Amino acid sequence: MPLNRSKVWPRWIPLLGPERTLVKAQPAPDPYTAWAAGVKSGNAIVTNGPLVELSADGNSLTATASFYRPLLQLEIVRNGSVIASAAGDGRRTRLSVSATWSAGESCWMAARVTARKLDNEPDIQAHTNPIYRSGREPVPVPEARRRLAARWKAELDWYRSGPLEFSSEALRRDFFENGEKALSVLSATGR
């Protein structure tokens, strides 16, 4: 159900909206310990349906995705640019794609997937946590940061434009204060 019942929900998954974070966890003495270890190791995806996984072996990457609906596109992204992709055929519910990266290169790599959606649904998509590789130089991607900051600001403005339902004014204030803090970090110059 939309957070804001008085407005039409956007046709895309907002950064501040209904997606879920799933953590792949190994057995542990208790569920929290397993979950925390999975988060710490980066075994998490953000999704509103599809499952996607990215694995690295040396300089090779493999992304796999599945969903009960046909998958449209699976991509491996390095520093914000697509380096490998597999297109769906309108029927396949599983996709796989591989790529390589150069040894010594500083980069982050992630996988993302989209699936067929029904009318009036948001985009159906998932994105992995990045895998980081440290090389000789850091990887600033200022244009990607500017685009993300602009999108974050637009979404904060959208949420401000209607009466969101919060259980208290303090929670409403915290939501927007934390959103503004994140925007400030994203808008900062440098890395």
QUIKA-V48329 format. One record per pair of residues at least 12 apart in sequence whose C-alpha atoms are under 6 Angstrom apart, sorted by sequence separation. I is the first residue (numbers start at 1). J is the second residue. D is the distance in whole Angstrom. If there is no record, write none. Layout:
i=I j=J d=D
i=I j=J d=D
This chain:
i=52 j=64 d=6
i=74 j=86 d=5
i=113 j=125 d=5
i=25 j=38 d=5
i=52 j=65 d=4
i=73 j=86 d=6
i=113 j=126 d=5
i=24 j=38 d=6
i=51 j=65 d=5
i=73 j=87 d=5
i=112 j=126 d=6
i=23 j=38 d=6
i=51 j=66 d=5
i=72 j=87 d=6
i=73 j=88 d=6
i=112 j=127 d=4
i=50 j=66 d=6
i=72 j=88 d=5
i=111 j=127 d=6
i=50 j=67 d=5
i=71 j=88 d=5
i=111 j=128 d=5
i=110 j=128 d=6
i=24 j=43 d=5
i=23 j=43 d=6
i=70 j=90 d=6
i=110 j=130 d=5
i=23 j=44 d=4
i=70 j=91 d=5
i=109 j=130 d=5
i=22 j=44 d=5
i=70 j=92 d=5
i=71 j=93 d=5
i=108 j=130 d=6
i=109 j=131 d=5
i=22 j=45 d=5
i=70 j=93 d=5
i=108 j=131 d=5
i=21 j=45 d=6
i=69 j=93 d=6
i=108 j=132 d=4
i=21 j=46 d=4
i=68 j=93 d=6
i=107 j=132 d=6
i=20 j=46 d=6
i=67 j=93 d=5
i=107 j=133 d=5
i=20 j=47 d=5
i=66 j=93 d=5
i=106 j=133 d=5
i=19 j=47 d=5
i=66 j=94 d=4
i=79 j=107 d=6
i=106 j=134 d=5
i=19 j=48 d=5
i=65 j=94 d=6
i=79 j=108 d=5
i=106 j=135 d=4
i=65 j=95 d=5
i=78 j=108 d=6
i=105 j=135 d=5
i=64 j=95 d=6
i=78 j=109 d=4
i=104 j=135 d=4
i=64 j=96 d=4
i=77 j=109 d=5
i=106 j=138 d=6
i=63 j=96 d=6
i=77 j=110 d=5
i=63 j=97 d=5
i=76 j=110 d=6
i=77 j=111 d=6
i=62 j=97 d=6
i=76 j=111 d=4
i=62 j=98 d=4
i=75 j=111 d=6
i=61 j=98 d=5
i=75 j=112 d=5
i=149 j=186 d=5
i=61 j=99 d=5
i=74 j=112 d=6
i=149 j=187 d=6
i=60 j=99 d=6
i=61 j=100 d=6
i=74 j=113 d=4
i=60 j=100 d=4
i=73 j=113 d=6
i=59 j=100 d=5
i=73 j=114 d=5
i=59 j=101 d=5
i=72 j=114 d=5
i=72 j=115 d=5
i=71 j=115 d=4
i=70 j=115 d=6
i=70 j=116 d=6
i=140 j=191 d=5
i=50 j=126 d=6
i=47 j=125 d=6
i=47 j=126 d=4
i=46 j=126 d=6
i=46 j=127 d=5
i=45 j=127 d=6
i=45 j=128 d=4
i=45 j=129 d=6
i=44 j=129 d=6
i=42 j=129 d=6
i=13 j=122 d=6
i=12 j=122 d=5
i=11 j=122 d=4
i=12 j=123 d=5
i=4 j=164 d=5
